[in-house]
Amino acid sequence: MTTLAQGVEGNSPILNISIFGAFVVITLIVVFRASRNTKTAADYYAAGRSFTGPQNGVAISGDYLSAASFLGIAGAIALNGYDGFLYSIGFLVAWLVALLLVAELLRNTGKYTMGDVLAFRMKQRPVRAAAATSTLVVSFFYLLAQMAGAGGLVALLLGITGAGGQAVVIAAVGIIMIVYVLVGGMKGTTWVQIIKAALLITGALAMTIWVLAQFGFNLSALLGGAVETGAANGGEALLNPGKAYGATETSKLDFISLALALVLGTAGLPHILMRFYTVPTAKEARRSVVWAIWLIGIFYLFTLVLGYGAGALVGPDAIKAAPGGANSAAPLLAQALGGPVLLGFIAAVAFATILAVVAGLTITASASFAHDIYANIIKKGQVDDKNAEVRVARITAVVIGAVAIVGGIVANGQNIAFLVALAFAVAASANLPTILYSLFWKRFNTSGALWSIYGGLAVCVLLIVFSPAVSGKASAMFPDADFAWFPLANPGIVSIPVAFVLGWLGTVIGGKADEKKYAEMEVRALTGAGAEKAVVH
């Protein structure tokens, strides 16, 4: 039965709701103000390309520092120590791949979506359909994580222990997110991301200083405190590799698979790729990524202190027993440090994080459907009504929001850093090989693109469905079922190489590539010549 009891001792549900409500009201005002100039598709999808590199860099960090980064990683470090911090390292290193291989080239070549880049030198309709399909699937997996985080967080804050109550909370988050996207488009969503990133990094900095102060600003003392508090759960293991991924050869292989997914996935995440189109030039796109790397890198250093701080001051047993499990580590740490007020602020920041990220994901998925499927496949590029494409995008956003709500209810209770890693695996398998081949391989053709996208997507999703992440374990999405014949929780080590091989094989079997178009694309990607003509209506 659902209860509205105190979720944490000394916790104030009314205070938590008030702080969160204030954030929602302020950001909705920002979104409404930003929406006044949203008239064309370029305004709705790419914010009129009006953001500077630093502004977009802060927004990218807001998009990237999701509930997985704040709640999931802090919990993973608190419970698994060194192995949990590997998530932070993987997520950060991934940005080097994005900066060096895709950011500037995509900005020069594309218009609004990944489908624009692929369709530049290939057959429009089949490639756009494949790109849109991939975008929708990746966005769905990412949305699962954010919605699951919302359920666990509110369960902790309001003491809602019943599945029905948490389902209502997840639905409420989904509805607010849909309002952001419908009203504000990319411009409103970007400002929400900027506000949320500033709050998140500031809150994490304050908590980091507070935790270190508890241990005389001595990191060794903090680590020692985590070991001592977690002694009953193998405390020493928190400081060494292998607590989560070292018990068996399968778990070691799972770690390699996870690392591949994290490092290669960012460059294929559609909601991150779409951010490169909100700036006016390729130079600003490059500046965006540099700013994002700095902000994200600093934040992930904070997670090390927050994770071990939660392990030392809260303890693994209390974290596991709390509603939301590992995802509750950071809010519980805030409660231990500063009582109800700090908990309310950190909870509001975490909620802001979830809302902003799901809004960014939803607008990306809806833009891909409206621009690639509706405008370029159904209407064959001949959309008479200038507002029709935006209308379709808004309708799609509502549908995606509804699907995300249902998925979040099913995935509620899972570690969200782990769920996001699955989204990274799908992105790295379906999108990255196709993007790299398209940008750098002259022979690559439509057949290769379709084999790579659909093949990588199918293999990855199939292996996830039949993995221990979905069934066969107490921590799985369906713990009472068992159809897990694939032993690894993350399929990246298999699905990513398979996607690259399929892209090569499809190209070899398929027809001859349009080398003239590739030459044009190469010049544009590397120099930016002609890019402005391509990206402005």
C-alpha positions in Angstrom: 0.0 0.0 0.0 1.3 3.5 -0.9 2.2 5.6 2.1 3.1 9.3 2.5 5.3 8.8 5.5 8.6 10.3 6.2 11.0 8.8 3.5 14.0 9.6 5.5 14.3 10.5 9.2 13.9 14.2 9.7 12.9 14.6 6.0 10.2 17.2 5.1 8.1 16.2 2.1 6.4 19.6 2.1 9.8 21.4 1.9 11.0 19.1 -0.8 7.9 19.7 -2.9 8.1 23.4 -2.4 11.7 23.7 -3.6 11.0 21.5 -6.6 7.8 23.4 -7.4 9.8 26.7 -7.3 12.3 25.3 -9.8 9.5 24.1 -12.1 7.7 27.5 -12.0 10.9 29.4 -12.7 12.0 27.2 -15.6 8.5 27.2 -17.1 8.6 31.0 -17.1 12.0 30.8 -18.9 10.6 28.3 -21.4 7.5 30.5 -22.1 9.7 33.6 -22.6 12.1 31.7 -24.9 9.2 30.3 -26.9 8.0 33.7 -28.2 10.5 33.6 -31.0 10.0 29.9 -31.9 8.3 30.1 -35.3 10.2 28.0 -37.9 11.7 24.5 -37.9 15.1 26.0 -37.4 13.9 27.8 -34.3 12.2 24.7 -32.9 14.9 22.2 -33.7 18.1 24.2 -33.4 17.1 27.3 -31.3 17.7 29.5 -34.4 21.4 28.6 -34.1 21.6 31.5 -31.7 23.7 30.1 -28.8 27.4 30.8 -28.3 30.0 28.1 -27.8 30.2 28.6 -24.0 26.4 28.7 -23.6 26.0 25.6 -25.7 28.9 23.9 -23.8 27.1 24.5 -20.5 23.9 23.2 -22.1 25.7 20.1 -23.4 27.0 19.4 -19.9 23.5 19.8 -18.6 22.3 17.3 -21.2 25.1 14.9 -20.4 25.1 15.1 -16.6 22.0 13.2 -16.3 20.4 11.4 -13.3 22.9 8.6 -14.1 25.8 10.9 -13.4 24.5 12.4 -10.2 22.4 9.6 -8.6 23.6 6.5 -10.3 27.3 7.0 -10.2 27.3 8.3 -6.6 25.5 5.1 -5.6 27.7 2.9 -7.7 30.8 4.4 -6.0 29.3 4.2 -2.5 28.5 0.5 -3.0 31.3 -0.7 -5.3 34.1 1.9 -4.8 36.7 1.8 -7.5 34.5 -0.1 -9.9 31.8 2.4 -9.6 34.2 5.3 -10.4 34.9 3.6 -13.7 31.6 4.9 -14.9 32.8 8.4 -14.4 36.1 7.7 -16.2 34.3 6.1 -19.2 31.7 8.9 -19.5 34.5 11.5 -19.5 36.9 9.9 -21.9 34.0 9.4 -24.3 34.1 13.2 -24.9 37.5 13.0 -26.5 36.1 10.7 -29.2 33.2 13.1 -29.7 35.5 16.1 -29.9 38.2 14.6 -32.2 36.0 12.6 -34.6 32.5 14.0 -34.9 31.6 17.4 -33.4 32.9 19.8 -36.0 32.4 17.5 -39.0 28.8 16.9 -38.1 28.1 20.6 -37.6 29.5 21.4 -41.0 27.6 18.6 -42.8 24.2 18.4 -41.2 21.1 20.4 -40.7 19.1 19.2 -37.7 19.5 15.5 -37.3 21.9 12.5 -37.8 19.8 11.6 -40.8 20.8 14.8 -42.6 24.5 13.8 -42.4 23.9 10.2 -43.7 21.5 11.4 -46.4 24.1 13.9 -47.8 25.8 11.2 -50.0 23.3 8.3 -50.0 19.7 7.5 -50.9 17.5 9.8 -48.9 14.5 7.8 -47.9 15.9 4.4 -46.6 18.8 6.1 -44.8 16.6 8.7 -43.1 14.2 5.9 -42.0 17.1 4.0 -40.5 18.5 7.0 -38.7 15.1 8.0 -37.3 14.5 4.4 -36.1 17.9 4.3 -34.4 17.4 7.8 -32.8 14.0 6.7 -31.4 15.4 3.5 -29.9 18.4 5.1 -28.3 16.3 7.9 -26.9 13.9 5.3 -25.4 16.6 3.5 -23.6 18.0 6.8 -22.2 14.5 7.9 -21.2 14.1 4.7 -19.2 17.0 5.6 -17.0 15.8 9.1 -16.3 12.2 8.0 -15.5 13.4 5.2 -13.2 15.6 7.8 -11.4 12.5 10.0 -10.9 10.5 7.2 -9.3 13.3 6.3 -6.9 14.0 9.9 -5.9 10.5 10.8 -5.1 10.0 7.5 -3.3 12.8 8.6 -1.0 11.7 12.2 -0.6 8.0 11.5 0.1 8.2 8.1 1.6 6.2 6.6 -1.2 6.8 2.9 -0.9 4.1 1.5 -3.2 4.6 0.9 -6.9 1.3 2.7 -7.7 2.5 5.9 -6.0 5.8 5.9 -7.8 4.0 5.3 -11.1 2.0 8.5 -10.5 5.2 10.4 -9.8 6.9 9.1 -13.0 3.8 10.2 -14.9 3.9 13.7 -13.4 7.6 14.1 -14.4 6.7 12.9 -18.0 3.8 15.4 -18.2 6.0 18.4 -17.1 8.7 17.3 -19.6 6.2 17.2 -22.4 5.1 20.8 -21.5 8.8 22.0 -21.7 9.2 20.5 -25.2 5.8 21.5 -26.6 6.1 25.1 -25.5 9.8 26.0 -25.6 11.3 23.8 -28.4 15.1 23.6 -28.4 15.6 27.2 -27.2 13.5 26.8 -24.1 15.0 23.3 -23.5 18.5 24.7 -23.8 17.9 27.4 -21.2 16.5 24.8 -18.8 19.7 22.8 -19.4 21.9 25.8 -18.6 20.0 26.6 -15.4 20.1 23.0 -14.4 23.8 22.5 -15.1 24.7 25.6 -13.0 22.6 24.3 -10.1 23.9 20.8 -10.4 27.6 21.7 -10.5 27.1 24.3 -7.7 25.3 21.8 -5.5 27.8 19.1 -6.1 30.7 21.5 -5.4 29.1 22.5 -2.1 28.5 18.9 -1.0 32.1 18.0 -2.0 33.6 20.7 0.1 31.2 19.8 3.0 32.2 16.1 2.8 35.9 16.8 2.7 35.5 19.2 5.7 34.1 16.3 7.7 37.4 14.5 7.2 39.8 17.5 7.6 40.1 17.9 3.8 42.0 14.7 3.8 41.0 12.3 1.0 42.8 9.4 2.6 40.7 9.9 5.8 37.6 9.9 3.7 38.5 6.7 1.9 39.4 5.2 5.3 36.0 6.2 6.6 34.2 4.5 3.7 36.2 1.3 4.3 35.4 1.4 8.0 31.7 2.0 7.6 31.4 -0.7 4.9 33.5 -3.2 6.8 30.6 -5.7 6.9 30.3 -5.5 3.1 34.0 -6.1 2.3 35.2 -2.5 3.0 38.7 -2.9 1.8 37.4 -4.0 -1.6 36.1 -0.5 -2.1 39.6 0.8 -2.8 40.6 -2.0 -5.2 39.5 -3.0 -8.7 37.1 -6.0 -8.9 34.4 -5.5 -6.3 31.7 -5.3 -9.0 33.5 -6.7 -12.0 36.2 -9.0 -10.8 34.6 -12.0 -9.3 34.4 -14.2 -12.4 35.8 -14.2 -15.9 32.4 -13.3 -17.2 32.2 -10.2 -15.0 35.6 -9.1 -16.2 34.4 -9.4 -19.8 31.3 -7.5 -18.8 33.5 -4.7 -17.6 35.4 -4.5 -20.9 32.0 -4.5 -22.7 30.8 -1.7 -20.4 33.9 0.4 -21.0 33.6 0.1 -24.8 30.0 1.2 -24.6 30.7 4.2 -22.4 33.8 5.4 -24.4 32.2 5.0 -27.9 28.6 5.7 -27.1 28.7 9.5 -26.6 29.7 10.2 -30.2 26.6 8.3 -31.3 24.0 9.8 -28.8 21.4 11.7 -31.0 20.5 14.2 -28.3 24.2 15.2 -27.9 24.8 15.3 -31.7 21.8 17.6 -32.1 23.3 20.1 -29.8 26.1 20.8 -32.3 23.4 22.4 -34.6 22.4 25.1 -32.1 25.5 27.2 -32.6 26.1 29.4 -35.7 29.5 28.0 -36.8 31.8 24.9 -36.6 34.2 26.9 -34.5 31.5 27.5 -31.9 30.7 23.8 -32.0 34.3 23.0 -31.2 34.3 25.5 -28.3 31.1 23.9 -27.0 32.8 20.6 -26.6 35.8 22.1 -24.9 33.6 23.9 -22.4 31.6 20.7 -21.9 34.7 18.6 -21.3 35.9 20.9 -18.6 32.6 21.1 -16.8 31.9 17.4 -17.0 35.4 16.5 -15.9 35.2 18.7 -12.8 31.8 17.3 -12.0 33.0 13.7 -12.2 35.8 14.5 -9.8 33.1 15.6 -7.4 31.3 12.2 -7.8 34.4 10.5 -6.4 34.1 12.4 -3.1 30.3 12.2 -3.1 30.3 8.4 -3.6 32.9 7.6 -1.0 31.3 10.3 1.3 27.9 8.5 1.1 29.7 5.2 1.8 31.4 6.7 4.9 28.6 8.9 6.3 25.5 6.9 5.3 26.8 3.4 4.9 26.0 0.8 2.2 23.3 -1.0 4.3 21.3 2.2 4.7 21.7 3.0 1.0 20.5 -0.4 -0.1 17.5 -0.3 2.2 16.3 3.1 1.1 13.6 3.5 -1.6 15.5 3.7 -4.9 18.4 1.7 -3.6 21.8 2.8 -5.0 20.2 5.9 -6.6 19.4 7.3 -3.1 23.1 7.6 -2.1 23.5 11.3 -3.0 20.2 12.5 -1.4 20.9 10.5 1.7 24.4 12.1 1.9 22.7 15.5 1.6 20.4 14.6 4.5 23.4 13.4 6.6 25.3 16.6 5.9 22.7 19.4 6.1 19.4 18.0 7.1 16.1 18.6 5.4 17.1 21.9 3.7 20.1 20.5 1.9 18.2 17.3 1.1 15.4 19.4 -0.4 17.8 21.5 -2.5 19.8 18.5 -3.7 16.6 16.6 -4.4 15.3 19.6 -6.4 18.5 19.7 -8.4 18.3 15.9 -9.1 14.7 16.4 -10.3 15.8 19.3 -12.4 18.4 17.1 -13.9 15.9 14.5 -14.8 13.4 17.0 -16.3 16.0 18.7 -18.4 17.5 15.6 -19.8 14.2 14.0 -20.7 13.2 17.2 -22.4 16.3 17.2 -24.4 15.8 13.5 -25.4 12.2 14.1 -26.3 12.9 17.0 -28.6 15.6 15.1 -30.3 13.4 12.0 -30.9 10.5 14.1 -32.1 12.7 16.2 -34.4 14.1 13.1 -36.0 10.6 11.7 -36.7 9.2 15.0 -37.9 12.2 16.0 -40.0 13.4 12.6 -41.3 10.2 10.6 -41.5 7.4 13.2 -42.1 9.2 15.9 -44.0 11.7 14.0 -46.1 10.1 10.5 -46.5 6.3 11.0 -46.3 6.3 14.5 -47.9 9.5 13.9 -50.0 10.9 17.2 -48.9 7.9 19.2 -50.1 6.2 20.5 -47.0 3.8 23.2 -48.1 2.9 24.5 -44.7 6.0 25.8 -42.9 4.5 25.0 -39.5 3.4 21.5 -40.4 6.7 19.9 -39.5 6.8 21.6 -36.1 3.2 20.5 -35.4 4.2 16.9 -36.2 7.2 17.2 -33.9 5.0 18.4 -31.1 2.5 15.5 -31.6 5.4 13.1 -31.6 6.7 14.5 -28.4 3.5 13.7 -26.7 3.6 10.1 -27.9 7.2 9.7 -26.9 6.5 11.1 -23.5 3.7 8.6 -23.0 5.9 5.7 -24.0 8.7 7.0 -21.7 6.3 7.1 -18.8 5.2 3.5 -19.3 8.9 2.4 -19.8 10.0 4.3 -16.7 7.4 2.5 -14.6 8.6 -0.9 -15.8 12.3 0.0 -15.2 11.7 1.6 -11.8 14.2 0.4 -9.2 17.1 -0.3 -11.6 20.5 1.4 -11.1 20.2 4.3 -13.6 23.9 4.5 -14.4 23.6 0.9 -15.6 20.5 1.7 -17.6 22.2 4.6 -19.3 25.2 2.3 -20.1 22.7 0.2 -22.1 21.6 3.3 -24.1 25.3 4.0 -24.8 25.7 0.5 -26.1 22.8 0.9 -28.5 24.2 4.3 -29.7 27.7 2.9 -30.2 26.4 -0.1 -32.1 23.7 1.5 -34.3 25.0 5.1 -34.9 28.7 5.4 -34.4 29.9 3.0 -37.1 27.6 4.5 -39.7 28.7 8.1 -38.8 32.4 7.3 -38.9 32.1 5.3 -42.2 30.0 8.1 -43.7 32.5 10.8 -42.8 35.7 9.0 -43.5 35.3 6.1 -46.0 34.9 7.0 -49.6 33.5 3.6 -50.7 30.7 3.6 -48.0 27.3 3.4 -49.6 23.6 3.2 -48.8 23.7 -0.6 -48.4 26.5 -0.4 -45.9 24.6 2.3 -43.9 21.5 0.2 -43.7 23.3 -3.0 -42.7 25.3 -1.1 -40.1 22.3 0.8 -38.5 19.7 -2.0 -38.6 22.2 -4.8 -37.9 23.9 -3.0 -35.0 20.6 -2.0 -33.6 19.0 -5.5 -33.9 22.0 -7.3 -32.4 22.4 -4.9 -29.5 18.7 -4.8 -28.6 18.4 -8.6 -29.0 21.3 -9.2 -26.7 19.9 -6.8 -24.1 16.6 -8.5 -24.1 18.2 -11.9 -23.5 20.7 -10.6 -20.9 20.8 -10.7 -17.1 19.8 -7.1 -17.2 16.2 -8.0 -18.2 15.7 -11.5 -16.6 17.3 -14.2 -14.5 18.5 -12.2 -11.6 17.0 -10.6 -8.5 18.1 -7.2 -9.8 16.8 -7.6 -13.3 13.8 -5.7 -14.7 11.7 -9.0 -14.7 13.2 -10.9 -11.7 10.6 -13.6 -11.8 11.3 -14.6 -15.4 14.5 -16.3 -16.8 15.3 -16.1 -20.5 18.8 -14.8 -20.2 20.9 -17.0 -22.5 23.4 -14.1 -23.2 25.8 -14.0 -20.1 26.9 -10.3 -20.3 24.8 -7.4 -18.8 26.1 -5.0 -21.4 26.4 -6.2 -25.0 28.9 -3.6 -26.3 31.8 -6.0 -26.8 29.8 -8.0 -29.3 27.4 -5.6 -30.9 29.8 -2.7 -31.6 32.3 -4.9 -33.6 29.4 -6.7 -35.3 28.0 -3.3 -36.5 31.4 -2.2 -37.9 31.7 -5.6 -39.8 28.1 -5.3 -41.1 28.8 -1.8 -42.4 31.8 -3.1 -44.2 30.1 -6.2 -45.6 27.0 -4.2 -46.7 29.3 -1.8 -48.5 31.2 -4.5 -50.3 28.1 -6.3 -51.4 26.2 -3.1 -52.3 26.5 -0.9 -55.3 29.1 1.7 -56.1 29.3 4.8 -53.9 28.8 8.4 -55.2 32.4 9.5 -55.0 31.6 13.0 -56.3 29.2 13.5 -53.4 31.7 12.1 -51.0 34.3 14.6 -52.2 31.8 17.4 -51.7 30.9 16.2 -48.3 34.6 15.8 -47.3 35.4 19.4 -48.3 32.4 20.7 -46.4 33.0 18.6 -43.3 36.7 19.6 -43.0 36.5 23.3 -44.1 32.9 24.3 -43.4 32.7 25.7 -47.0 29.1 25.7 -48.0 27.9 24.6 -44.6 25.9 27.8 -43.9 24.0 27.5 -47.1 23.1 23.9 -46.2 21.9 24.6 -42.7 19.8 27.7 -43.1 16.3 27.9 -44.7 
